[in-house]
Amino acid sequence: MAHLFGKKERIYDERKQNFKITLEKLLANFSRMFIVELDNVTSNQMHQVRHAMRGKAEMFVGKNTMVRFVIKKFAEDNHNKALLGLADELEGNVAIIFTNEDLRDVRPIILANRKEAPARVGSVAQRTVIVPAGPTGLEPTQTSFFQALQIPTKINKGAVEIMNDVTILTEGNKCGASQVALLNKLNIRPFSYGLVIRKVYDDGSVLSPSILDISASDVGDILSAAIQNVAAVGLATGIPNKASFPHILADAFKNLLAVAVATEYTFPQAKHIKEVLKNPGAFAAAPAAAPAAAAPAKAAAKAPEPEPEEEEAGAFSLFD
């Protein structure tokens, strides 16, 4: 008996060691991760997601206590404090998906595999369900379900017909027994289950998955607005900074140009402007004169050459 017990302990230790080696290898080889919730996800769905991610990402599932222990030990050994924050997110029925691909490219694969499911008593409604007015196809004996939910009905052509649109479920509320029974009879499956992304880890940062909805253009717009705000603060307070310096330089040039125009003082950058202001007609006429001069030359080039006068005189003498 002691021999068998010792054998089981060795097998258990080997499994823990393999578990640790596998997880440490994933942590070392991948820099990006998803923490996903697995509630109500079937094993077949898990298999399909793994197959769809093949070559792009790997999924790891294990006991949270063991996963947290390995991650924290790996973080301490590699001086990676960000992984400690990742370990704190491992609560409930979750898995880790490792990847080196762009997180935006992997996310659709994770979220694509969702399966419809019927409502369950006590479950929180994922969406509001409205049953439209019209025939239900149910026999008149089924009117008790509608009466329990205070839904006005009538019998039309031997079947129950709902008279008005009615809300059966409201998003966020729990499903009652009568509601679930009616939805099942109407073959309405208002629930859908699949992997849900809880957190993402990208090169040392644990972030909300909503960060993946921000595009490069959004980042550019945010950065541009921030630079404008910094420049405005610098100009308003008189404290120069990198954002306000180009505006300060431009204003200084304008002031110097105004002084040069109003006085005899000049500098190379103002010389052309002063010449234009002194004789604007010369600068306006010069570009217009060139096309005007070119027009007669072009016309002359196209005009046909006149015939010699001797030929014309000879032609008229023939009719004398």
Secondary structure, 3 states (H helix, E strand, C coil): CHHHHHHHHHHHHHHHHHHHHHHHHHHHHCCEEEEEECCCCCHHHHHHHHHHHCCCEEEECCCHHHHHHHHHHHHHHCCCCHHHHHHHCCCCCEEEEEECCCHHHHHHHHHHCCEEECCCCCCECCCCEEECCEECCCCHHHHHHHHHCCCCEEEECCEEEECCCEEEECCCCECCHHHHHHHHHCCCCCEEECCEEEEEEECCEEECHHHHHCCHHHHHHHHHHHHHHHHHHHHHHCCCCCCCHHHHHHHHHHHHHHHHHHCCCCCHHHHHHHHHHHCHHHHHHHHHHHHHHHHHHHHHHHCCCCCCHHHHHHHHHCCC
